[in-house]
């Protein structure tokens, strides 16, 4: 048993040898050093978003993950509002992405929308680590600058706990994340290079493949529910200052923008609203007081009698056929924002 345990601890050290033998210049520093060491970025900041926003000059901007993507019909909302709507949506994103989208796309573009809507579920706004694991982490590269000191600071504060200290120690010893940073791109690009020699055609193929995994092509999946963490994170005073929420409010105030935070209704139980624990109810009350005291608007879909079970598909996602209906309900409930 001792020999097996020793092998289990020593064999992974070979990853360090692979990292050391990798040719090329040293990896650049991460824009989030609190989260990871030096690495190659999987993507660069999507600089097209800023000129696109300037050209559109939207009256309203919608930021969020698939909760917003399956709910908002931007064309219908634009018809109702009389102004174009810009959706900045990324499936599988969290509050870190939403903050950077606000700062590096909306505010950086210089546009002045009447309202920026940010859609979220329950405690996501104050859980900075939500969707920052390796499965979803890549999307943050599209919206991050070379340095993100404020976001790094709140992540560092959140990670000042035993679990993250142990994880950091394991990474420093075995360098698994560093190896993954260069192995995954190589393994991903290799089949495309083998099948499509032309660089231009390969880029077009990869762009088309990525589009196939967009919001309009998502299949129903039970994983659209995330109830497991809601009570564990339902402590607003404990987590708010370790989250991007104060940063969003600060940036919006500096830019003279109005934010409306929309808490989506979880999947209803029959014809009634979804059950909420006392802890979650206290959390939502604290959240609403906090954001409204700082000039933002708060909308909670939970309990709206018009948002019935027949509108839902998988988990908390709204059916494609119900997007128009949801959009019209939201417009009616927040009619004063569209005057």
N, C-alpha and C positions, 0 to 999 in steps of 0.2 A: 504494500500500500504506500509505503514511504517513497519507493522508487517511482511509482506511478504518479504520485503527487509532485515529486521533483521534476519528472518529465513534463507534466502539465504546465509547470511554472517556467521551465527552462526552454522548451522547444519554441514557444512563441517569440523568444528573444531573437530568433532568426529573422524576424521582420525588421529589426534594427539593421541587420546586415544588408538586407535588400535595400532599405532606405539609404544607407551609407554608400552602397555601390551604384546608386542611380546616377547616371551622367547628367551634366548640366549645371547651371548656376544654382546657388542656394535658393530655396523657396522664399518668396516675399512674405512679409508679416501679414497676418490676417487683419481685417478691419474690425474684428471682434476678438482681441487677444485673450479676453477673459473666458471665452468659450473654446478656443482652439489655438494651436500653435501655428507656425508658418505653413502655408499651403498655396497651391495653385488655385485660382478661382475657376469655378466651373463655367461661369458666364460673366459678362461685364454688365455694368449699369446700362439698362435699356434707354439710351439717349434719344431714341425716336419718340418716346412718350411726351417729352417736353414740347417739341415743335408740333406734335399732333394736337396736344391740348391747346396750344396757342392758336392753331388754325381753326379748331372747332369752337373755341371760346364758349365753353358750355355754361349754361345757367346753373346746372347741378352736376355734382360728381358723386358717384357711388363707389365706395371702397369696401372690400370684404372678400370672403371666401365663397364657397359654393352655396352658403346660406343666402347670400345676396344674389349670386348668379342664378339660382333656381327660382328666385322670387321676383326680381325686377325685370320687367320688359321695358328696356330703355326707350324704345321707339314710342310705345304707348305713353310712358311717363312724359316724354318730350311733347307729344301731342297735347296731353292734358295741361302741361305747364306752359306751353308756348315757347319753350326754350330748349335747346339741345341738352342731352344728358350724356356724360362721359362715364362709362363703367371701367373702373380699375380693379379687376377681379383676378384672384389667383386661388384656384382650388387648393385646399390643404395649407392655407396660410394662417398666420396668427397675428397677434397684436404687434410684434416686431415688424412684420411686413407692412401692416397698415400704417404704422407710424412713419416708416421710411417712404411709403408711397405718398403720404401727405406732404412730407418735407421735401423729398427729392424729385417728385413729379409735379404735384399740384402747386405747391408754393414756389418751387424753382421756376415754373413756367410763367409766373406773374399773372395768371388768370385770376379773376375775382368772381367765382361762382356765388350765387346767392346762398347756397347751402352745400356743405359736404356731408353726405350720409355715410356713416360707418356702421356696418351690420356686424353683430356678434351674438354669441350664445353664452348665456349665464355668466361664468367667471372668466371668460377668455380675455377680456380687456386688461385684467390685472395678473394674468399668468404669462409672463414674458417667455417662459420656457415651452409654452404650448406650440407644437409644430416646429421646434428648433432641432429635432433629432436628425439623423442622417437621411431618413426617408424623405423629409420635406425641406431640409436645410438649403438645398440648391437654389430654391426659388428666391431666397433672400438676396443672392448675388445680383439678381436682375435690377434690384432697386436700391442697393447700397452703394455709397461712395467709397473712396479709398480709405477713409477713416470715419468711424461712427462712434465718437468718444462718448456721447451722452447715452446711446443705447448700450455701449460696452459697460458703462458705469452701472446701469440698473441690472444688467445681466450678472456682473460681478457681485453685486449685493445679493441677488437671488441665489447665487451659487455658493455663498458663504455658509454652507451647511454640510454636515458629515458625508452625506451621500455623494455630493459633488466633489468633496475633497478626495474621497476614495477613487472616484472615477478619474480625477485629474492625475492622481498618483499612478494608476494603472496605465494611463495614456503616456505619461512621461517615461515609464519603464519600457513598455512594449511598442509604443509609437504606431498603434493600429490605425488611428484616424489619419495620421500622416501618410501611411501606406495606401489607405483607401483613396486618399485625395488624388494620387497619380495612377493607381491601378484601375479604378473605375472608368475614368475617361478613356484610357488605352483600350480596355476591353469593350467599351461601348462603340468607339470609333472603328475598331478593327473590322467588324463584319461589313460596315458600310464601305470602307475602303476596298475590301475584297470584291464586293459586288459592283461598286460604281467607281471606276477610276477617275472620272471627271470631277474636279473639285466643285465646279458650279452645280452640276447635276446632283452631286452628293448633298450639297447644302440645301438644294430645293427639296430633295427627297426627305431629309431630316426635318425641314420646316413643315412639310406636309404631314409627316408622321406625328410630329408634336401637336399639330392642329387636330389630329384625330383623337387626341386625348383631352381636348378642350371640354368646356362645360356642356356644350351641346351634344357631346357624344358619351357622357358619363352613363354607365349602366346602373341600375338600382343596386344598392348594397346596404346591408344592415349596419356596416361600419359608420354610416352617417350619424349614428348616435354616439355620444361621448359622456354618458351620465356617470361613469365610474369616478370621475375626479371632482364633480361639482361641489360636494360637501367638504372635501379635503381642502379645496381652494376658496371656500365661501367664508373668508375672514378678510373683509375689505381693509380695515385699518392695518392689518399685518402686511398685506401684499401691495397696497397701492403705490407706495414709494419705491418699490422694487419692480415697477412695471413701466411700460411706455405711456400709460395714460396721462400722467402729468406733463410729459413731453409733448404729446399731441395737443393738449389744451394750451400749453405755452406757445407752441409754434402757430397755432390758429390765432391766438390773441395778437401775436406780433404781426401776423400777416393781415389782420382784420377780417378773418374768415369766421363764419358760423358753422359749427359742427352740430349735427343731429345724430346722436347715438341711438341706433335701433336695435333693441333686444328682440330677437326673433322668438316666436312661440315654439317650444319643443312640440314634438308630436302629441296631439291631444289624446286623451283617453276616452274613446267613444265620442260623445257630443260635448264633453266637458273639457275644461282646461287641464293641462298636465299637472300632476301632483308636484308640489314644491315643498322641500323640507323647511322647517323654521329657520335653519341657518342660512339657506339660500334666500329666503324672504328678507331676512335682516340684511344680507349682502346687497340685494337689489335696492333696498331702501337707502342704504349708505351710499351706494353708487349714484343713485339719482340725486341725492342731496349734494354730493360732491361735485358732479359735473354741472348741475344747474347753478350752483353758487359761483361757478367760474365762467358763466356766460354761455354754456352749451345747452342744447335741447335734448331731452330724453324722451324716447318713445318706447313703450313696452307693449309688444303685440300680445303678450300672455293674457288670456282671458277674453280676448276680443271675440264676441259671439259669431262674427262673420267668418272667422278663420276656423273652419270646421275640418274634421278628419278627412273628408272626401277630397280635400285639396292636397293631401300629402301623398308622397310616393314611398321612398325608402327612408327610414329613419326620420330625420327632421327636414329632409328636402321636400320642396313643393313640386308637384307634377308640372310638366311642361305646359299642359293644357290649362293649368290654373295660374300661370304667371301673370297673364293679363288681369285676371280677377284680383289677385293679390295687389298688383300695382294700383288698380283703381281704388281698392280699399285703403291702401296707404295714402294715396293722394287725398281721398276724402277725409281721413283722420287728421292729416297734417295740412289741410287746405290753406291755412294761414301762411304757410311757408312758400306757397306757390302763387301768391297774389302779386 
